[in-house]
C-alpha cells in the first residue's frame, strides 16, 4: 500500500470518534496498523481505550463505513487487539489538548 492510500485511509478513520472520549480514533492512537491485499481487502488493526468498551461494535461498524467510500477498499476487516495496551502516551498532541491531558 502506498503512502497516499495510507494517508487517505487514515484521513477517513479520523471521522470515527470514540464515543466515550469525543476524539477520533486516529488522534487517540487507537489505530495500530493497516494492511491491504491485492484484492482490496483492508485489515485495520486497532485497540480500544478499555477492554470492556461497550461500544466496540459501534466503533467497528463506523470504521468499516468510514473507508467504504474509498474505491481501493473493497472489503474491511477490523482486528481488535489489546497488545500493546493503549495508554494516553499514544495520543497525539491534539488529543491530549482536547482532553486536557498533561504531558
Phi and psi in degrees as GROMACS dihedral restraints (atoms count N, CA, C in turn):
[ dihedral_restraints ]
;  ai    aj    ak    al  type     phi  dphi    fc
    3     4     5     6     1   -80.5    20    10
    4     5     6     7     1   165.3    20    10
    6     7     8     9     1   -62.9    20    10
    7     8     9    10     1   -35.5    20    10
    9    10    11    12     1   -63.4    20    10
   10    11    12    13     1   -44.3    20    10
   12    13    14    15     1   -66.4    20    10
   13    14    15    16     1   -41.2    20    10
   15    16    17    18     1   -60.4    20    10
   16    17    18    19     1   -43.1    20    10
   18    19    20    21     1   -62.9    20    10
   19    20    21    22     1   -39.0    20    10
   21    22    23    24     1   -63.8    20    10
   22    23    24    25     1   -42.2    20    10
   24    25    26    27     1   -65.8    20    10
   25    26    27    28     1   -46.4    20    10
   27    28    29    30     1   -63.1    20    10
   28    29    30    31     1   -37.1    20    10
   30    31    32    33     1   -62.0    20    10
   31    32    33    34     1   -41.6    20    10
   33    34    35    36     1   -65.8    20    10
   34    35    36    37     1   -39.2    20    10
   36    37    38    39     1   -68.5    20    10
   37    38    39    40     1   -21.3    20    10
   39    40    41    42     1   -66.9    20    10
   40    41    42    43     1   -12.9    20    10
   42    43    44    45     1   -80.3    20    10
   43    44    45    46     1   -12.6    20    10
   45    46    47    48     1   -90.5    20    10
   46    47    48    49     1   114.2    20    10
   48    49    50    51     1  -103.7    20    10
   49    50    51    52     1   132.2    20    10
   51    52    53    54     1   -66.7    20    10
   52    53    54    55     1   117.6    20    10
   54    55    56    57     1   -64.7    20    10
   55    56    57    58     1   -26.4    20    10
   57    58    59    60     1   -76.5    20    10
   58    59    60    61     1   -37.7    20    10
   60    61    62    63     1  -102.7    20    10
   61    62    63    64     1   -19.4    20    10
   63    64    65    66     1    73.8    20    10
   64    65    66    67     1    20.1    20    10
   66    67    68    69     1  -125.7    20    10
   67    68    69    70     1   148.3    20    10
   69    70    71    72     1   -69.2    20    10
   70    71    72    73     1   157.2    20    10
   72    73    74    75     1   -67.7    20    10
   73    74    75    76     1   -24.6    20    10
   75    76    77    78     1   -71.7    20    10
   76    77    78    79     1   -50.2    20    10
   78    79    80    81     1   -68.9    20    10
   79    80    81    82     1   -24.8    20    10
   81    82    83    84     1   -74.0    20    10
   82    83    84    85     1   -14.3    20    10
   84    85    86    87     1    80.8    20    10
   85    86    87    88     1    23.7    20    10
   87    88    89    90     1   -83.3    20    10
   88    89    90    91     1   -19.7    20    10
   90    91    92    93     1   -88.4    20    10
   91    92    93    94     1   115.1    20    10
   93    94    95    96     1   -92.8    20    10
   94    95    96    97     1   -30.7    20    10
   96    97    98    99     1  -168.8    20    10
   97    98    99   100     1   157.6    20    10
   99   100   101   102     1  -129.8    20    10
  100   101   102   103     1   135.1    20    10
  102   103   104   105     1  -138.1    20    10
  103   104   105   106     1   143.4    20    10
  105   106   107   108     1  -139.3    20    10
  106   107   108   109     1   135.3    20    10
  108   109   110   111     1   -93.5    20    10
  109   110   111   112     1   180.0    20    10
  111   112   113   114     1   -64.2    20    10
  112   113   114   115     1   -25.5    20    10
  114   115   116   117     1   -82.2    20    10
  115   116   117   118     1    -1.7    20    10
  117   118   119   120     1    86.7    20    10
  118   119   120   121     1    17.7    20    10
  120   121   122   123     1   -83.7    20    10
  121   122   123   124     1   113.1    20    10
  123   124   125   126     1   -95.1    20    10
  124   125   126   127     1   132.4    20    10
  126   127   128   129     1  -115.3    20    10
  127   128   129   130     1   119.6    20    10
  129   130   131   132     1  -102.3    20    10
  130   131   132   133     1   115.1    20    10
  132   133   134   135     1   -96.0    20    10
  133   134   135   136     1   122.6    20    10
  135   136   137   138     1  -148.9    20    10
  136   137   138   139     1   171.3    20    10
  138   139   140   141     1  -126.3    20    10
  139   140   141   142     1  -178.9    20    10
  141   142   143   144     1  -122.5    20    10
  142   143   144   145     1   159.6    20    10
  144   145   146   147     1   -68.2    20    10
  145   146   147   148     1   -23.3    20    10
  147   148   149   150     1  -144.6    20    10
  148   149   150   151     1   146.5    20    10
  150   151   152   153     1   -62.4    20    10
  151   152   153   154     1   -34.3    20    10
  153   154   155   156     1   -93.8    20    10
  154   155   156   157     1    26.4    20    10
  156   157   158   159     1   -57.6    20    10
  157   158   159   160     1   114.7    20    10
  159   160   161   162     1   -70.6    20    10
  160   161   162   163     1   -12.6    20    10
  162   163   164   165     1  -104.1    20    10
  163   164   165   166     1    17.8    20    10
  165   166   167   168     1   -56.1    20    10
  166   167   168   169     1   -45.0    20    10
  168   169   170   171     1   -62.2    20    10
  169   170   171   172     1   -40.3    20    10
  171   172   173   174     1   -63.2    20    10
  172   173   174   175     1   -43.8    20    10
  174   175   176   177     1   -64.5    20    10
  175   176   177   178     1   -42.8    20    10
  177   178   179   180     1   -59.4    20    10
  178   179   180   181     1   -45.4    20    10
  180   181   182   183     1   -61.5    20    10
  181   182   183   184     1   -41.2    20    10
  183   184   185   186     1   -66.8    20    10
  184   185   186   187     1   -37.9    20    10
  186   187   188   189     1   -61.2    20    10
  187   188   189   190     1   -48.3    20    10
  189   190   191   192     1   -61.6    20    10
  190   191   192   193     1   -42.2    20    10
  192   193   194   195     1   -66.9    20    10
  193   194   195   196     1   -39.4    20    10
  195   196   197   198     1   -63.7    20    10
  196   197   198   199     1   -31.8    20    10
  198   199   200   201     1   -97.8    20    10
  199   200   201   202     1    -2.3    20    10
  201   202   203   204     1   -67.1    20    10
  202   203   204   205     1   -21.9    20    10
  204   205   206   207     1   -81.5    20    10
  205   206   207   208     1   -11.1    20    10
  207   208   209   210     1   -78.3    20    10
  208   209   210   211     1   122.5    20    10
  210   211   212   213     1   -61.2    20    10
  211   212   213   214     1   -28.8    20    10
  213   214   215   216     1   -72.3    20    10
  214   215   216   217     1   -23.2    20    10
  216   217   218   219     1   -92.2    20    10
  217   218   219   220     1   111.6    20    10
  219   220   221   222     1   -92.1    20    10
  220   221   222   223     1   -34.7    20    10
  222   223   224   225     1  -152.4    20    10
  223   224   225   226     1   151.1    20    10
  225   226   227   228     1  -130.5    20    10
  226   227   228   229     1   133.5    20    10
  228   229   230   231     1  -117.6    20    10
  229   230   231   232     1   135.7    20    10
  231   232   233   234     1  -110.2    20    10
  232   233   234   235     1   119.9    20    10
  234   235   236   237     1  -104.8    20    10
  235   236   237   238     1   106.0    20    10
  237   238   239   240     1   -87.6    20    10
  238   239   240   241     1   124.0    20    10
  240   241   242   243     1  -126.3    20    10
  241   242   243   244     1   158.2    20    10
  243   244   245   246     1  -122.3    20    10
  244   245   246   247     1    15.7    20    10
  246   247   248   249     1  -129.2    20    10
  247   248   249   250     1   121.9    20    10
  249   250   251   252     1   -72.7    20    10
  250   251   252   253     1   151.4    20    10
  252   253   254   255     1   -65.8    20    10
  253   254   255   256     1   144.4    20    10
  255   256   257   258     1   -71.5    20    10
  256   257   258   259     1   144.3    20    10
  258   259   260   261     1  -142.5    20    10
  259   260   261   262     1   163.7    20    10
  261   262   263   264     1   -63.7    20    10
  262   263   264   265     1   -17.4    20    10
  264   265   266   267     1   -66.5    20    10
  265   266   267   268     1   -18.7    20    10
  267   268   269   270     1   -83.1    20    10
  268   269   270   271     1   -10.5    20    10
  270   271   272   273     1   -74.6    20    10
  271   272   273   274     1   150.0    20    10
  273   274   275   276     1   -72.5    20    10
  274   275   276   277     1   166.7    20    10
  276   277   278   279     1   -58.7    20    10
  277   278   279   280     1   -39.4    20    10
  279   280   281   282     1   -57.8    20    10
  280   281   282   283     1   -48.6    20    10
  282   283   284   285     1   -64.8    20    10
  283   284   285   286     1   -39.4    20    10
  285   286   287   288     1   -63.3    20    10
  286   287   288   289     1   -42.0    20    10
  288   289   290   291     1   -65.6    20    10
  289   290   291   292     1   -44.8    20    10
  291   292   293   294     1   -61.3    20    10
  292   293   294   295     1   -34.4    20    10
  294   295   296   297     1   -98.2    20    10
  295   296   297   298     1    -1.5    20    10
  297   298   299   300     1    70.4    20    10
  298   299   300   301     1    30.7    20    10
  300   301   302   303     1   -89.6    20    10
  301   302   303   304     1   129.7    20    10
  303   304   305   306     1   -86.9    20    10
  304   305   306   307     1   142.3    20    10
